[in-house]
Amino acid sequence: MCGVSQNRSSAVMQHRAEPTDSLDDFPTPPWATRALLAFLKQMNQPLDVQHAWEPACNRGQMARVLGEEFAEVWATDVHDYGYEGMAGRVDFLMPDLEPPVGIDWIITNPPFRLGPQFILRALELAEVGVAVLVRTSFDEGAARYHELFRDRPETWALPFVERVVMWQGGHDRASLCATWALWCWPRWRRFRSAVHW
């Protein structure tokens, strides 16, 4: 349980580690997803005719907001958190996964330790672009550079001006523990002749 004596400095919280078998249950506040959607609309993305996939949908916090703008949202997760709009339990990283047809965007808050794998898989499947919510420290490190960024640099990195505070298991202070790390939306564009922005 997180007590009042816990050190919540950003340096400590950014190095916080979940167990390797953890579901990394930190739901995304709706306003954080709306900030990304506002940017995409500024970039003239016709979201109202595009389809999105949220492959780590949790309790549907991000998927519901995506549904405010996208024509259709396919929401899946490896664990069933009880979200009524979930299309099914799907392990996004399974190599034999049959993805839905016509997915323009993959937008998600992946488990932090699986971030690079989620991004690489999303880049194979999305037809227009990929956006993930990750800690700003995600860009750091030689191993991640070689695994991901050297050959696939993000098109945009969109840091938040305000802190995005996420609570383990929910958005309220009754939840177990908050993360005070800095977050950003790195975004990749798929280079296709039909996409101009």
C-alpha positions as CSV (number, residue, x, y, z in Angstrom):
1,M,0.0,0.0,0.0
2,C,1.3,3.5,-0.8
3,G,1.8,5.4,2.4
4,V,2.4,9.1,3.1
5,S,6.1,8.4,3.5
6,Q,6.6,7.1,0.0
7,N,9.2,9.0,-2.1
8,R,7.2,10.3,-5.0
9,S,10.0,12.3,-6.8
10,S,9.9,11.9,-10.5
11,A,13.3,10.4,-10.5
12,V,12.1,7.6,-8.3
13,M,8.7,7.1,-9.9
14,Q,10.2,6.9,-13.4
15,H,12.4,4.0,-12.3
16,R,9.5,2.1,-10.7
17,A,9.4,-1.4,-12.0
18,E,6.4,-3.8,-12.3
19,P,6.9,-7.5,-11.8
20,T,7.6,-9.3,-15.1
21,D,4.2,-11.0,-14.9
22,S,2.3,-7.8,-14.1
23,L,-0.5,-6.6,-16.3
24,D,0.8,-3.1,-15.8
25,D,-2.7,-1.8,-14.9
26,F,-2.5,2.0,-15.2
27,P,-5.6,3.2,-17.0
28,T,-5.2,6.3,-19.2
29,P,-7.1,9.5,-18.1
30,P,-9.6,10.5,-20.8
31,W,-8.1,14.0,-21.2
32,A,-4.7,12.5,-22.2
33,T,-6.3,10.6,-25.1
34,R,-8.3,13.7,-26.2
35,A,-5.0,15.7,-26.4
36,L,-3.7,13.2,-29.0
37,L,-6.9,13.3,-31.0
38,A,-6.9,17.1,-31.0
39,F,-3.4,16.9,-32.5
40,L,-4.4,14.4,-35.1
41,K,-7.3,16.5,-36.2
42,Q,-5.0,19.5,-36.5
43,M,-2.9,17.4,-38.8
44,N,-6.1,17.0,-41.0
45,Q,-6.5,13.3,-40.2
46,P,-10.1,12.3,-41.2
47,L,-10.7,10.3,-38.1
48,D,-14.5,10.1,-38.6
49,V,-13.9,7.8,-41.6
50,Q,-10.9,5.9,-40.1
51,H,-10.7,2.8,-37.9
52,A,-8.6,2.4,-34.8
53,W,-7.4,-0.5,-32.7
54,E,-6.7,-0.3,-29.0
55,P,-4.9,-3.6,-28.2
56,A,-4.4,-2.9,-24.5
57,C,-7.9,-1.6,-23.8
58,N,-8.0,-2.3,-20.0
59,R,-11.3,-1.0,-18.8
60,G,-12.0,0.9,-21.9
61,Q,-10.9,4.4,-20.8
62,M,-8.9,5.1,-24.0
63,A,-11.2,3.1,-26.3
64,R,-14.3,5.1,-25.3
65,V,-12.5,8.4,-26.1
66,L,-11.3,7.1,-29.4
67,G,-14.9,6.2,-30.2
68,E,-15.8,9.9,-29.9
69,E,-13.8,10.6,-33.1
70,F,-13.1,7.4,-35.0
71,A,-15.6,5.8,-37.2
72,E,-14.9,2.5,-35.5
73,V,-12.7,1.3,-32.6
74,W,-11.7,-2.3,-32.1
75,A,-10.8,-2.8,-28.5
76,T,-8.9,-5.9,-27.2
77,D,-6.7,-6.9,-24.3
78,V,-4.9,-10.0,-23.1
79,H,-6.9,-9.8,-19.9
80,D,-10.7,-9.3,-19.4
81,Y,-11.1,-6.2,-17.2
82,G,-14.9,-6.2,-17.7
83,Y,-15.1,-3.6,-20.5
84,E,-18.4,-4.2,-22.2
85,G,-17.0,-2.9,-25.6
86,M,-14.1,-5.3,-25.7
87,A,-14.0,-7.4,-28.9
88,G,-12.3,-10.2,-27.1
89,R,-9.2,-11.4,-25.2
90,V,-6.4,-11.1,-27.7
91,D,-2.6,-11.3,-27.2
92,F,-1.5,-8.5,-29.5
93,L,2.1,-10.0,-29.7
94,M,1.1,-13.5,-30.8
95,P,2.8,-14.0,-34.2
96,D,-0.2,-15.9,-35.7
97,L,-2.7,-13.2,-34.7
98,E,-5.3,-12.5,-37.3
99,P,-5.8,-8.7,-37.2
100,P,-9.0,-6.9,-38.1
101,V,-9.1,-5.7,-41.7
102,G,-8.7,-2.1,-42.5
103,I,-7.1,-0.8,-39.3
104,D,-5.9,2.8,-40.0
105,W,-4.5,3.6,-36.5
106,I,-3.2,1.6,-33.6
107,I,-3.4,3.8,-30.5
108,T,-2.6,2.4,-27.0
109,N,-1.0,2.7,-23.6
110,P,1.1,-0.6,-23.7
111,P,2.6,-2.3,-20.7
112,F,5.9,-0.3,-20.3
113,R,8.2,-3.3,-20.5
114,L,6.5,-4.4,-23.7
115,G,6.4,-1.0,-25.4
116,P,9.0,-1.7,-28.1
117,Q,7.3,-5.0,-29.0
118,F,3.9,-3.4,-29.2
119,I,5.2,-0.6,-31.4
120,L,7.0,-3.0,-33.8
121,R,3.9,-5.1,-34.1
122,A,1.7,-2.1,-34.5
123,L,3.9,-0.7,-37.3
124,E,3.4,-4.0,-39.2
125,L,-0.4,-3.8,-38.9
126,A,-1.6,-0.2,-39.0
127,E,-2.2,1.4,-42.4
128,V,-1.9,5.0,-41.4
129,G,-0.1,5.5,-38.1
130,V,0.7,4.4,-34.6
131,A,0.6,6.3,-31.3
132,V,1.5,5.0,-27.9
133,L,1.4,6.6,-24.5
134,V,4.8,6.0,-22.8
135,R,7.0,7.7,-20.2
136,T,9.3,10.3,-21.6
137,S,12.2,8.2,-20.5
138,F,11.1,5.6,-23.1
139,D,13.3,7.3,-25.7
140,E,16.5,6.8,-23.6
141,G,19.0,4.0,-23.8
142,A,21.2,2.4,-26.4
143,A,19.3,-0.9,-26.4
144,R,16.0,0.7,-27.2
145,Y,17.7,2.9,-29.8
146,H,19.1,-0.1,-31.7
147,E,15.9,-2.2,-31.2
148,L,13.5,0.5,-32.3
149,F,14.4,4.1,-33.0
150,R,17.5,3.7,-35.2
151,D,15.5,2.2,-38.1
152,R,12.1,3.5,-37.2
153,P,12.3,7.0,-35.7
154,E,9.1,8.4,-34.5
155,T,7.5,11.1,-36.7
156,W,6.5,13.2,-33.7
157,A,7.1,13.0,-30.0
158,L,4.3,14.9,-28.2
159,P,5.1,15.6,-24.5
160,F,2.5,16.8,-22.1
161,V,2.7,20.2,-20.5
162,E,0.8,19.0,-17.5
163,R,1.6,15.8,-15.6
164,V,-0.5,12.8,-16.5
165,V,-1.1,11.1,-13.1
166,M,-2.1,7.5,-13.4
167,W,-3.3,5.4,-10.5
168,Q,-2.7,1.7,-10.4
169,G,-6.1,0.1,-11.2
170,G,-7.9,3.3,-11.8
171,H,-8.1,7.1,-11.7
172,D,-9.0,7.7,-8.1
173,R,-7.1,8.1,-4.9
174,A,-8.6,4.9,-3.5
175,S,-6.4,3.0,-6.0
176,L,-3.2,1.5,-4.8
177,C,-0.4,3.7,-6.0
178,A,0.1,6.6,-8.4
179,T,2.8,7.1,-11.0
180,W,4.2,10.6,-11.2
181,A,6.4,9.9,-14.2
182,L,6.4,12.3,-17.2
183,W,4.5,10.9,-20.2
184,C,4.4,11.6,-23.9
185,W,2.8,10.4,-27.2
186,P,5.5,9.2,-29.6
187,R,3.8,8.8,-32.9
188,W,4.8,7.0,-36.1
189,R,3.5,7.7,-39.6
190,R,3.2,5.0,-42.1
191,F,4.7,6.2,-45.4
192,R,2.1,5.6,-48.1
193,S,1.4,7.7,-51.1
194,A,-2.2,8.1,-50.1
195,V,-1.3,9.9,-46.9
196,H,-0.2,13.5,-47.1
197,W,0.3,15.6,-44.0
